[in-house]
Amino acid sequence: MTLLLVFIDAWSSVKLAFLVAFALAAVTIVITFLAWNVLASTGLLDTARGLLTDIAGAQGSSLLDGMTFESVMAFTGVVALLELIIVTALGAVFAALFNLAVRVTGGAKVGFGND
C-alpha cells in the first residue's frame, strides 16, 4: 500500500522532538558522568595536570583548577537544557518547512507492506 504524506501536525512534531531531545539530554548527562568517573579513577586528570605543569609551570596547572566535577556537571546540565530547547524548536521548524514544501512538491510517498 502506498500513501501520500501531505501534512505533519506541528504539535505532534513538537511532542516527538521533545521526547527525543529529553532522551539525548539524559544520555549526554550520563555519558559525561561516566567519562568523568573513568578519567578520575584512572588518574588521567592528575596526569594532565602534571603535564600542563611541566609545560607551562604554575600557570599550566591553574588551567585545570576550575575543572571540578561540579563545574563540569553544571556545564553539562546547561548544554543538555539548551539541547532540549533547540531540538524541540527544530521539531516545530521541521514540521512547518515540510508543510510548506508539500505545497510545492505535492507530498511524500510512503509505502506500507503486509508481512
Secondary structure, 3 states (H helix, E strand, C coil): CEEEECCCCHHHHHHHHHHHHHHHHHHHHHHHHHHHHHHHHHCHHHHHHHHHHHHHCHHHHHCCCCCCHHHHHHHHHHHHHHHHHHHHHHHHHHHHHHHHHHHHHCCEEEECCCC
